[in-house]
């Protein structure tokens, strides 16, 4: 490939020249959805393998099982975008990308295997470029271990750099304090939005325009790439953990819940849980969020995920939708209702620790922004804010059915 003939502007568009060219050790980019930060980083890593023929790359996420459908996929896209398919070999087992002519590699690791990270090495050249995707998910202590492992001399003209890309779901993240509040000379920071992405079509752009009007708090994060500020957080006892659902099913007296919150402009939120009453734990193990879908499409999605024979607890305010699901063969049932049902369900769930599987990313994003609605003075009320409530409502429908006695009534 002739780098001199490659038009970077045609390749990635505008808005990322400073990000592309910086040589600072820490290159940190937070941004909205659709801001092309991941695609740009993938293109940049492939480009740098050619710029620095003795360099190698490493891509990292908190959980190894999320690598294939994110960074690995983005890098294969970048290779194809640059018309370099014939020059690279991409394998899944082991997961790596190799530049055939030089033997340069891009390796993939999850921070859930600390030993593999601290002992990372390449057999040719130098490990120069690290990309941490969805950096919001990782812990600062894990980042520090990784940072310390990327040390050592490199040839003259080369440099080492760790790139972190993420959506800024909460202002309480260590990333804000460490990189954005007091950046030093080793840190490059950038915030990008969907508006710098020329490749979005009008349908994509309209999603953000509508979100700005209808869901301003969500737009602040997903549209403007700014930190989520959670005042009056409803659930505080939760964590993300890569558990084995088959082992959880073996816990004595474990109960399952499958539930659905209807939407159209807002997403439908289908969420699956296992409830361990003995240890007071709710395991959230699967999800399906989608906007603009019919009830027939929802029914098919539930069947495709293997839950077609399960009882699905749905929003009781949508009796017509429940009937339509039943007509499609889904065992749909209405949730409990009553003037105090929402707050009572929340109070029950607050007694439990919620453990979220890392694949349930939408639920994870919502729970850390699910807050009490504020009054005109900015004080939390006893009513949940509608934004970031879809998966939370869904969970409440199913889990409340398990936790409340059948005879209980709000009427």
N, C-alpha and C positions, 0 to 999 in steps of 0.2 A: 504494500500500500504506500502511495506517495502522500505523505502528510501535508506537503506543500499545496497539493491540489484539493485538499479536503476543505470545504466551506463549513466552518463550525456554525455559522449563523443559519445556513440551510439545514444543518443537521439537528441543532437543538433550539433554534430560534433565539430570541433576545432574553435578557434579564439575568443571565448567569455568567457573564464574562469574568467578573471578579471571583466568583466561586470557582470557575474553571482554572483560573491562573494562579490563585494563591498557593504559596508554598509553606504556609504556617503549619505547625505540627497538628493543631486541632482545627478542623474545618467543620463547623457546626451549622446545620441548616434546618430550621423549623419552618413549617409551611402548611398551607391549607391543603385539602384534598385537591387533586387535579393540578397541582402547581409544577408538575414535571420534575420534582426534585430527585426522585428515585431513578427515573429514566435518564436524566442528565448525569447522575453519578455513575450509572452503568456505562454510559458512553465514554465518560471521562476515564474510567478504569481501563477499558479496552484501548483507548487512545494512548494512555500512559505506558502500556506494555510495549507499544511501538516506539514511543519517545525514549524510553529507558529499557533497552533490551536485556539488562541484567536484573530487572526488577520483577517482583512477584506480588500477588495480591491475596488478601484474606477477607472474606465476607462473614459477618457475624450477626446472629440474632440470639435472643435469650434462649429460645428453644430450637433444637436442631430440626425438629419435624416441621418447622415453618419455613425453612430455607428454600425448599424446592419450588414452591409456588410464589416466591417473592423475589429475592435477589438472584437466584439461579435463573429463573425465568426472565428477569429483566436483562441480565447479561447476555443470554442467548438472543433476546430481542435486539440488543445493541449490536451484537456481532452481525446479525442479519441486516440491520439498518445500515451498517457500514459496508455491506456486501463482502463480508470476510468469512462466510460460512466454510469455505474450502480450506481456510488457514487455521481453524481451531477444531479441537476434539472436545466434546462435552459429554461427560459420563456421570451417571447417577450413583453407581456403586464401584469405587468410592465417588462421592460427589466432588468433581473438580472440572476445571476448564484448562486445557493445555494449548498453548500456541505451538503448533507442530514444528516450525522451523528452528525455534530456539529452546524449546522445552520449558519456557516460562509457564507458571501455573497460577491459577486463582483457586484458592482453597476455601472450603466452607465449613464452619464450625458453630456449634451451639454453646452458649455459656452454661447450659445445664450439665456439661461435662467439663468441669474445671481442669482436670488433668490434661485433656487434649489441647486446651487453650494454652496453659502455661508451658507445655512442651512443644509448641508449634515450631516447625522448622521446614525449610525448603532444601532440596538436594542440589539445586543450581541457582546461582545468583543470590539475591538479597530480598528479604521480605520488607517491602517499602510501603505498600499502600493497604490500609485497612478500612473497610466500610462496615459500620454498624447501622443496620437498617432497623427502623422502629426502636430507636435508642431509648425512647420513653419507657420501654418495657424492662430495661436492664437496671440492676442495682449498682450504686456507685462503687461498692466494694469489688464487684465483678469487673467493672470498668478499670479500676485501679490495677487489678491483677493483669488484665490484658495490656494495659498501657505499659506496665513494667516489663512485659515480655517482648515488646517491640522496641528493642534497644540494639546498640551495636553500630559499628562504623559502616558506611556505604561509600561507593566510589565517588570521586570528585564530580560535582555537578548533580549528584543524586540527592534525594531527601526522603525522609519518612513522614508519613501523614496519616492521621486517623480522622476519617469522615464520619460524622453522626448525622443521620436524617430522621425526622420524626414529626408527628402531629402533636402540638403542645396541649395535651388534654387537661392538664392541671398545673396551676401556678405553684403548687407545693412540690413539684418535681425538683430533684437535686440538680438537674440540668440547668434550670433557670439560675439558681444560686451560683453554680460553679462557672458557667460559661457566659451567661447573658448579663448578670447583675454587675460583675466586675471583671470584664475581659482584660487579659494582659497581652503582651506582644506576641505570645505564642498562639493566640486564639483568633480565628476568623469566624464571625457570626453573620448570619443572614436570615431574613424572614421573607418568604415568597408566597404569592397567592395565585389563585386560578387565573387572574387577569394577565399574568405574564406568559400564559400558555396559549400560543397562537394556534395550536393544533386542536383545541376544543371546538366542537361544532355548536350551533345555536341551541340545540336541545340540551347539551351539557351546560352551557352558560345560563340557560333559563332555570336550571335546577338551583344554581347559586343565587340568581336574582330573586326567585321566589322564597328561598330560604332566608334571605336578608329581610324580607317583609314579614314572613310568617313565623320564623324561628330565629329571632335575633341573637339569642344567647348561643345557640348552636352555630350560627353564622360567624360569630366572633372567633370561634375556634376553627371550624371547617371551611370558612370562606375567607377570613382575614388572616388566618395563621397566628392568632394571638393566644395568649395563655388563658386557659379556662380558670375561672375564679368561682369556686364552690363555697357559697355562704349558706350555712344551715344544711350541711350534708345529712342525708337521711340514714344511709347505711355506712357505718364506719368499720364494722368487723368483717372484712373481706380480704382475700388475697388471691393471686394467680398461682396455680400449681399444676404441674404436668402429671396428673394422676392417671392410673389405669382404671377405666370404668368397669372392666370385667372384674377386677379385684373389689371395687366398691360394691358391686352387686352381690358379693359373697358376704357382706356384713349382715349379721343376724337382724331381722326385722326391718331391713332397709326398705323404703317405699319410693316408688317412682312417680313423677309428675310430668305431664306433657301439656303445654298450655299455649294459648294464642291470643294476642292482642291485635285486633283488626286495624287496618289503616288503608290508605290509598296514596294521598299526597304524603302523609307521614308513612313510615314503613310498617308493614305487617311484621310482628315480632313473634316468631315461634321459638320457644325456649324449652329445654328439657332439663329436669333436675332429678337427683336422688336425695332423699331426706333421711338422715340418720338421727332419730330422736334421742337415742341413748347418749351420743356424744355431742348433740346439739350442733350438727353440721348440715348445711345444704350444699350439695355438689352440683354445680351448673356444668353439664357435660356436652351439650350440643345446642345449636341455634340456627335459625334461618330468618334473615331480615330481607325484606324486598318491598320496594314501592311500586305503585301502578299495576298491581296484579289483581286478577279476578279471583273469586272464591274457587272456581274450577282449577285455576292454576295453583292456588294454595293447597288444595286437596292433593293434586298430583305431586307437589313438592314434598308433602308429608309422606306420601306413599313411597316416593323415590328415596327418601332418607331412611325407610324401613320402619316407619311408625304407623303404618296404615291400620293396624289392628289395635292400637292403643286408644284409650279414652282421652280425648283432647278437651281440656277445660278452656272455654272461650269467654270473651267479654259478653256479659249478659245483656248489654245495651244494644247488641246486634242480633236480635232473634232471626231476622231474615237471612243473614249470613250463616248462622248456625244451621238453619234448615237446608240451605244450599249445600253446605258441607256434608250434611247427612245424606242428601240426595246423591252425592258423589261417593258414598260409601265410607265416609269418615265418621267415627263414633264421637261426634261433637256434643258437648254438654255445656250449659250456661254456668258461669261462675256465680258465687253467692252475691247477693245484692242487699242494699240497705243503706241508710244515711250514714252509718258509722262503719261500713264494711271496709272502706279503704284504709282508714286510720287503724282499725283493729287488726287488719291483715299486716300492715306495716309493723305494728307493735309486736305481733307474734314473731315475724321474721327477724326483727332486731335482736331477739334473744339468741339467735343462731349465728355461727360463723359461716360465711358464704365463701366457698372455694370454687374458683372459676378456672375451667380448663383453658389453656392458652389459645386454643382454636376459636374460642368464643369471644372474638375481638370486639364485636359491636356491643355485647353485653358489658364487657370490661370498660369500654369507653363511656357507656351510659352510667354505670353504677358510681363512678367517681365524679359525676356531674349531676347526680340525682339529688335535688335539694328541695327544701320547703320554699314555697312561693314567698316573695317579699312584699311587705305592705308599702304604702306610699312614703314611709319614712326609712325604707330600706331594712326593716326588721323582719325576720322570718315569721311566717304565719304557721298554722297547723294544716295547711293545704299544700300538697305536693305541686311543684312546678310542672307544667305539661311537657316542657322540653326535656329530653333525655329520660322520658318516662315509659317508653314503649316496652322494652324488655323487662323493666321493673314491674309494670302492671301485669304483664304476662306471667312472670314468676309468682306474683301475689295470687293470681287466680288459681293456679295449680297447687301451690304450697299451702294456701289457706284451706283448701279442700281437705288436705291431709291433716293439718294441725288443729282444725276446729271440729268439735264433735258434730255428728250428723244432726243432732237435735237442736243445735245452736241456731238462733234466728236473730236478725237485726230488725225485724218488723215489729 
